[in-house]
Amino acid sequence: MEINEIDETSWKKLKTILPAENGRQGRPSIDNRKIINGILWRFQSKEAWRNIPEKYGKWITVYQRFRR
């Protein structure tokens, strides 16, 4: 199964409406595009949140951003 990530045109539109990439004190911010692609991966694959590949960041971070 091929998982589609967000393309450049869609990303340019979407990034303007997302909150800033501010990390918590002492922690680096996570790239919003990486998180969005992790969320897309989860719903396209129909896998559990815990199975999100590391290339999208920690699964709990992707899940928490989705919940927000």
Jmol script that loads the backbone (N, CA, C; Angstrom):
load data "model"
ATOM      1  N   MET A   1       0.835  -1.182   0.000  1.00  0.00           N
ATOM      2  CA  MET A   1       0.000   0.000   0.000  1.00  0.00           C
ATOM      3  C   MET A   1       0.880   1.246   0.000  1.00  0.00           C
ATOM      4  N   GLU A   2       0.601   2.142  -0.912  1.00  0.00           N
ATOM      5  CA  GLU A   2       1.358   3.379  -0.994  1.00  0.00           C
ATOM      6  C   GLU A   2       0.685   4.454  -0.134  1.00  0.00           C
ATOM      7  N   ILE A   3       1.468   5.087   0.719  1.00  0.00           N
ATOM      8  CA  ILE A   3       0.963   6.150   1.579  1.00  0.00           C
ATOM      9  C   ILE A   3       1.339   7.489   0.952  1.00  0.00           C
ATOM     10  N   ASN A   4       0.351   8.325   0.701  1.00  0.00           N
ATOM     11  CA  ASN A   4       0.582   9.629   0.100  1.00  0.00           C
ATOM     12  C   ASN A   4       0.854  10.674   1.171  1.00  0.00           C
ATOM     13  N   GLU A   5       1.921  11.433   0.965  1.00  0.00           N
ATOM     14  CA  GLU A   5       2.234  12.550   1.850  1.00  0.00           C
ATOM     15  C   GLU A   5       1.731  13.834   1.205  1.00  0.00           C
ATOM     16  N   ILE A   6       1.672  14.883   1.985  1.00  0.00           N
ATOM     17  CA  ILE A   6       1.149  16.158   1.498  1.00  0.00           C
ATOM     18  C   ILE A   6       2.097  16.742   0.448  1.00  0.00           C
ATOM     19  N   ASP A   7       1.530  17.188  -0.663  1.00  0.00           N
ATOM     20  CA  ASP A   7       2.360  17.740  -1.731  1.00  0.00           C
ATOM     21  C   ASP A   7       2.688  19.209  -1.454  1.00  0.00           C
ATOM     22  N   GLU A   8       3.625  19.746  -2.224  1.00  0.00           N
ATOM     23  CA  GLU A   8       4.127  21.100  -1.995  1.00  0.00           C
ATOM     24  C   GLU A   8       3.038  22.164  -2.129  1.00  0.00           C
ATOM     25  N   THR A   9       2.179  22.029  -3.126  1.00  0.00           N
ATOM     26  CA  THR A   9       1.110  23.005  -3.338  1.00  0.00           C
ATOM     27  C   THR A   9       0.136  23.026  -2.161  1.00  0.00           C
ATOM     28  N   SER A  10      -0.275  21.859  -1.728  1.00  0.00           N
ATOM     29  CA  SER A  10      -1.198  21.776  -0.590  1.00  0.00           C
ATOM     30  C   SER A  10      -0.537  22.279   0.683  1.00  0.00           C
ATOM     31  N   TRP A  11       0.758  21.956   0.854  1.00  0.00           N
ATOM     32  CA  TRP A  11       1.467  22.384   2.054  1.00  0.00           C
ATOM     33  C   TRP A  11       1.555  23.909   2.134  1.00  0.00           C
ATOM     34  N   LYS A  12       1.808  24.564   1.010  1.00  0.00           N
ATOM     35  CA  LYS A  12       1.900  26.029   1.008  1.00  0.00           C
ATOM     36  C   LYS A  12       0.602  26.668   1.490  1.00  0.00           C
ATOM     37  N   LYS A  13      -0.523  26.071   1.143  1.00  0.00           N
ATOM     38  CA  LYS A  13      -1.820  26.589   1.585  1.00  0.00           C
ATOM     39  C   LYS A  13      -2.070  26.254   3.057  1.00  0.00           C
ATOM     40  N   LEU A  14      -1.770  25.037   3.434  1.00  0.00           N
ATOM     41  CA  LEU A  14      -2.076  24.565   4.785  1.00  0.00           C
ATOM     42  C   LEU A  14      -1.204  25.221   5.854  1.00  0.00           C
ATOM     43  N   LYS A  15       0.068  25.440   5.570  1.00  0.00           N
ATOM     44  CA  LYS A  15       0.984  25.951   6.601  1.00  0.00           C
ATOM     45  C   LYS A  15       0.604  27.341   7.100  1.00  0.00           C
ATOM     46  N   THR A  16      -0.135  28.099   6.302  1.00  0.00           N
ATOM     47  CA  THR A  16      -0.528  29.439   6.723  1.00  0.00           C
ATOM     48  C   THR A  16      -1.612  29.423   7.804  1.00  0.00           C
ATOM     49  N   ILE A  17      -2.336  28.326   7.928  1.00  0.00           N
ATOM     50  CA  ILE A  17      -3.415  28.267   8.927  1.00  0.00           C
ATOM     51  C   ILE A  17      -3.049  27.454  10.168  1.00  0.00           C
ATOM     52  N   LEU A  18      -1.874  26.840  10.167  1.00  0.00           N
ATOM     53  CA  LEU A  18      -1.437  26.059  11.327  1.00  0.00           C
ATOM     54  C   LEU A  18      -0.762  26.964  12.354  1.00  0.00           C
ATOM     55  N   PRO A  19      -0.823  26.588  13.635  1.00  0.00           N
ATOM     56  CA  PRO A  19      -0.112  27.373  14.651  1.00  0.00           C
ATOM     57  C   PRO A  19       1.401  27.292  14.424  1.00  0.00           C
ATOM     58  N   ALA A  20       2.115  28.253  14.957  1.00  0.00           N
ATOM     59  CA  ALA A  20       3.573  28.291  14.828  1.00  0.00           C
ATOM     60  C   ALA A  20       4.205  27.043  15.428  1.00  0.00           C
ATOM     61  N   GLU A  21       5.380  26.705  14.934  1.00  0.00           N
ATOM     62  CA  GLU A  21       6.112  25.542  15.422  1.00  0.00           C
ATOM     63  C   GLU A  21       6.938  25.928  16.640  1.00  0.00           C
ATOM     64  N   ASN A  22       6.314  26.125  17.757  1.00  0.00           N
ATOM     65  CA  ASN A  22       7.014  26.495  18.987  1.00  0.00           C
ATOM     66  C   ASN A  22       7.168  25.268  19.868  1.00  0.00           C
ATOM     67  N   GLY A  23       8.411  24.915  20.178  1.00  0.00           N
ATOM     68  CA  GLY A  23       8.643  23.810  21.091  1.00  0.00           C
ATOM     69  C   GLY A  23       8.464  24.277  22.523  1.00  0.00           C
ATOM     70  N   ARG A  24       8.261  23.332  23.412  1.00  0.00           N
ATOM     71  CA  ARG A  24       8.191  23.696  24.823  1.00  0.00           C
ATOM     72  C   ARG A  24       9.589  24.072  25.297  1.00  0.00           C
ATOM     73  N   GLN A  25       9.641  24.758  26.422  1.00  0.00           N
ATOM     74  CA  GLN A  25      10.931  25.195  26.939  1.00  0.00           C
ATOM     75  C   GLN A  25      11.863  23.999  27.102  1.00  0.00           C
ATOM     76  N   GLY A  26      13.049  24.113  26.532  1.00  0.00           N
ATOM     77  CA  GLY A  26      14.034  23.045  26.637  1.00  0.00           C
ATOM     78  C   GLY A  26      13.868  21.941  25.603  1.00  0.00           C
ATOM     79  N   ARG A  27      12.834  22.058  24.746  1.00  0.00           N
ATOM     80  CA  ARG A  27      12.614  21.032  23.726  1.00  0.00           C
ATOM     81  C   ARG A  27      12.505  21.700  22.358  1.00  0.00           C
ATOM     82  N   PRO A  28      13.077  21.074  21.350  1.00  0.00           N
ATOM     83  CA  PRO A  28      12.969  21.653  20.015  1.00  0.00           C
ATOM     84  C   PRO A  28      11.559  21.481  19.450  1.00  0.00           C
ATOM     85  N   SER A  29      11.191  22.366  18.546  1.00  0.00           N
ATOM     86  CA  SER A  29       9.890  22.218  17.904  1.00  0.00           C
ATOM     87  C   SER A  29       9.954  21.090  16.877  1.00  0.00           C
ATOM     88  N   ILE A  30       8.813  20.525  16.581  1.00  0.00           N
ATOM     89  CA  ILE A  30       8.709  19.467  15.584  1.00  0.00           C
ATOM     90  C   ILE A  30       8.091  20.081  14.334  1.00  0.00           C
ATOM     91  N   ASP A  31       8.637  19.769  13.186  1.00  0.00           N
ATOM     92  CA  ASP A  31       8.164  20.284  11.910  1.00  0.00           C
ATOM     93  C   ASP A  31       6.684  19.923  11.708  1.00  0.00           C
ATOM     94  N   ASN A  32       5.856  20.949  11.499  1.00  0.00           N
ATOM     95  CA  ASN A  32       4.425  20.721  11.297  1.00  0.00           C
ATOM     96  C   ASN A  32       4.147  19.799  10.115  1.00  0.00           C
ATOM     97  N   ARG A  33       4.931  19.930   9.066  1.00  0.00           N
ATOM     98  CA  ARG A  33       4.695  19.086   7.884  1.00  0.00           C
ATOM     99  C   ARG A  33       4.917  17.612   8.213  1.00  0.00           C
ATOM    100  N   LYS A  34       5.935  17.341   9.008  1.00  0.00           N
ATOM    101  CA  LYS A  34       6.219  15.966   9.425  1.00  0.00           C
ATOM    102  C   LYS A  34       5.039  15.410  10.223  1.00  0.00           C
ATOM    103  N   ILE A  35       4.500  16.217  11.117  1.00  0.00           N
ATOM    104  CA  ILE A  35       3.370  15.788  11.944  1.00  0.00           C
ATOM    105  C   ILE A  35       2.140  15.529  11.078  1.00  0.00           C
ATOM    106  N   ILE A  36       1.845  16.441  10.153  1.00  0.00           N
ATOM    107  CA  ILE A  36       0.697  16.270   9.262  1.00  0.00           C
ATOM    108  C   ILE A  36       0.845  14.990   8.444  1.00  0.00           C
ATOM    109  N   ASN A  37       2.045  14.741   7.936  1.00  0.00           N
ATOM    110  CA  ASN A  37       2.270  13.513   7.175  1.00  0.00           C
ATOM    111  C   ASN A  37       2.109  12.274   8.055  1.00  0.00           C
ATOM    112  N   GLY A  38       2.479  12.362   9.317  1.00  0.00           N
ATOM    113  CA  GLY A  38       2.261  11.253  10.247  1.00  0.00           C
ATOM    114  C   GLY A  38       0.780  10.988  10.468  1.00  0.00           C
ATOM    115  N   ILE A  39       0.001  12.053  10.588  1.00  0.00           N
ATOM    116  CA  ILE A  39      -1.453  11.908  10.746  1.00  0.00           C
ATOM    117  C   ILE A  39      -2.051  11.290   9.486  1.00  0.00           C
ATOM    118  N   LEU A  40      -1.620  11.772   8.321  1.00  0.00           N
ATOM    119  CA  LEU A  40      -2.098  11.197   7.058  1.00  0.00           C
ATOM    120  C   LEU A  40      -1.731   9.719   6.956  1.00  0.00           C
ATOM    121  N   TRP A  41      -0.502   9.367   7.358  1.00  0.00           N
ATOM    122  CA  TRP A  41      -0.066   7.975   7.328  1.00  0.00           C
ATOM    123  C   TRP A  41      -0.987   7.102   8.175  1.00  0.00           C
ATOM    124  N   ARG A  42      -1.296   7.593   9.367  1.00  0.00           N
ATOM    125  CA  ARG A  42      -2.126   6.819  10.288  1.00  0.00           C
ATOM    126  C   ARG A  42      -3.496   6.512   9.687  1.00  0.00           C
ATOM    127  N   PHE A  43      -4.134   7.498   9.072  1.00  0.00           N
ATOM    128  CA  PHE A  43      -5.471   7.286   8.534  1.00  0.00           C
ATOM    129  C   PHE A  43      -5.468   6.538   7.206  1.00  0.00           C
ATOM    130  N   GLN A  44      -4.435   6.689   6.412  1.00  0.00           N
ATOM    131  CA  GLN A  44      -4.361   5.940   5.159  1.00  0.00           C
ATOM    132  C   GLN A  44      -4.030   4.471   5.410  1.00  0.00           C
ATOM    133  N   SER A  45      -3.183   4.217   6.387  1.00  0.00           N
ATOM    134  CA  SER A  45      -2.754   2.843   6.669  1.00  0.00           C
ATOM    135  C   SER A  45      -3.750   2.098   7.552  1.00  0.00           C
ATOM    136  N   LYS A  46      -4.567   2.843   8.295  1.00  0.00           N
ATOM    137  CA  LYS A  46      -5.529   2.274   9.254  1.00  0.00           C
ATOM    138  C   LYS A  46      -4.831   1.491  10.373  1.00  0.00           C
ATOM    139  N   GLU A  47      -3.585   1.863  10.628  1.00  0.00           N
ATOM    140  CA  GLU A  47      -2.811   1.254  11.708  1.00  0.00           C
ATOM    141  C   GLU A  47      -3.075   2.001  13.012  1.00  0.00           C
ATOM    142  N   ALA A  48      -2.624   1.428  14.100  1.00  0.00           N
ATOM    143  CA  ALA A  48      -2.732   2.077  15.405  1.00  0.00           C
ATOM    144  C   ALA A  48      -1.747   3.246  15.475  1.00  0.00           C
ATOM    145  N   TRP A  49      -2.060   4.219  16.323  1.00  0.00           N
ATOM    146  CA  TRP A  49      -1.173   5.378  16.495  1.00  0.00           C
ATOM    147  C   TRP A  49       0.238   4.933  16.842  1.00  0.00           C
ATOM    148  N   ARG A  50       0.362   3.911  17.665  1.00  0.00           N
ATOM    149  CA  ARG A  50       1.690   3.448  18.110  1.00  0.00           C
ATOM    150  C   ARG A  50       2.542   2.887  16.979  1.00  0.00           C
ATOM    151  N   ASN A  51       1.945   2.610  15.831  1.00  0.00           N
ATOM    152  CA  ASN A  51       2.683   2.035  14.706  1.00  0.00           C
ATOM    153  C   ASN A  51       3.178   3.077  13.707  1.00  0.00           C
ATOM    154  N   ILE A  52       2.978   4.352  14.008  1.00  0.00           N
ATOM    155  CA  ILE A  52       3.449   5.407  13.103  1.00  0.00           C
ATOM    156  C   ILE A  52       4.971   5.325  12.994  1.00  0.00           C
ATOM    157  N   PRO A  53       5.511   5.319  11.769  1.00  0.00           N
ATOM    158  CA  PRO A  53       6.975   5.242  11.605  1.00  0.00           C
ATOM    159  C   PRO A  53       7.694   6.422  12.260  1.00  0.00           C
ATOM    160  N   GLU A  54       8.884   6.167  12.741  1.00  0.00           N
ATOM    161  CA  GLU A  54       9.702   7.190  13.418  1.00  0.00           C
ATOM    162  C   GLU A  54       9.998   8.397  12.543  1.00  0.00           C
ATOM    163  N   LYS A  55       9.977   8.231  11.223  1.00  0.00           N
ATOM    164  CA  LYS A  55      10.302   9.366  10.346  1.00  0.00           C
ATOM    165  C   LYS A  55       9.305  10.516  10.498  1.00  0.00           C
ATOM    166  N   TYR A  56       8.155  10.246  11.106  1.00  0.00           N
ATOM    167  CA  TYR A  56       7.153  11.284  11.364  1.00  0.00           C
ATOM    168  C   TYR A  56       7.247  11.833  12.786  1.00  0.00           C
ATOM    169  N   GLY A  57       8.183  11.347  13.550  1.00  0.00           N
ATOM    170  CA  GLY A  57       8.330  11.765  14.938  1.00  0.00           C
ATOM    171  C   GLY A  57       7.754  10.697  15.860  1.00  0.00           C
ATOM    172  N   LYS A  58       7.791  10.975  17.131  1.00  0.00           N
ATOM    173  CA  LYS A  58       7.246  10.025  18.105  1.00  0.00           C
ATOM    174  C   LYS A  58       5.740   9.935  17.923  1.00  0.00           C
ATOM    175  N   TRP A  59       5.221   8.731  18.038  1.00  0.00           N
ATOM    176  CA  TRP A  59       3.790   8.525  17.802  1.00  0.00           C
ATOM    177  C   TRP A  59       2.940   9.365  18.746  1.00  0.00           C
ATOM    178  N   ILE A  60       3.365   9.517  19.985  1.00  0.00           N
ATOM    179  CA  ILE A  60       2.563  10.269  20.958  1.00  0.00           C
ATOM    180  C   ILE A  60       2.501  11.744  20.584  1.00  0.00           C
ATOM    181  N   THR A  61       3.575  12.279  20.010  1.00  0.00           N
ATOM    182  CA  THR A  61       3.587  13.674  19.575  1.00  0.00           C
ATOM    183  C   THR A  61       2.616  13.870  18.421  1.00  0.00           C
ATOM    184  N   VAL A  62       2.641  12.960  17.458  1.00  0.00           N
ATOM    185  CA  VAL A  62       1.728  13.026  16.314  1.00  0.00           C
ATOM    186  C   VAL A  62       0.286  12.935  16.810  1.00  0.00           C
ATOM    187  N   TYR A  63       0.032  12.021  17.721  1.00  0.00           N
ATOM    188  CA  TYR A  63      -1.327  11.849  18.257  1.00  0.00           C
ATOM    189  C   TYR A  63      -1.790  13.080  19.025  1.00  0.00           C
ATOM    190  N   GLN A  64      -0.914  13.638  19.851  1.00  0.00           N
ATOM    191  CA  GLN A  64      -1.299  14.820  20.639  1.00  0.00           C
ATOM    192  C   GLN A  64      -1.599  16.011  19.741  1.00  0.00           C
ATOM    193  N   ARG A  65      -0.831  16.199  18.686  1.00  0.00           N
ATOM    194  CA  ARG A  65      -1.094  17.290  17.754  1.00  0.00           C
ATOM    195  C   ARG A  65      -2.437  17.060  17.054  1.00  0.00           C
ATOM    196  N   PHE A  66      -2.708  15.830  16.697  1.00  0.00           N
ATOM    197  CA  PHE A  66      -3.999  15.501  16.075  1.00  0.00           C
ATOM    198  C   PHE A  66      -5.132  15.837  17.025  1.00  0.00           C
ATOM    199  N   ARG A  67      -5.006  15.473  18.287  1.00  0.00           N
ATOM    200  CA  ARG A  67      -6.053  15.734  19.281  1.00  0.00           C
ATOM    201  C   ARG A  67      -6.286  17.227  19.487  1.00  0.00           C
ATOM    202  N   ARG A  68      -5.231  18.032  19.401  1.00  0.00           N
ATOM    203  CA  ARG A  68      -5.384  19.486  19.547  1.00  0.00           C
ATOM    204  C   ARG A  68      -6.128  20.069  18.386  1.00  0.00           C
TER     205      ARG A  68
END
end "model"
wireframe off; spacefill off
backbone 0.3
color backbone group
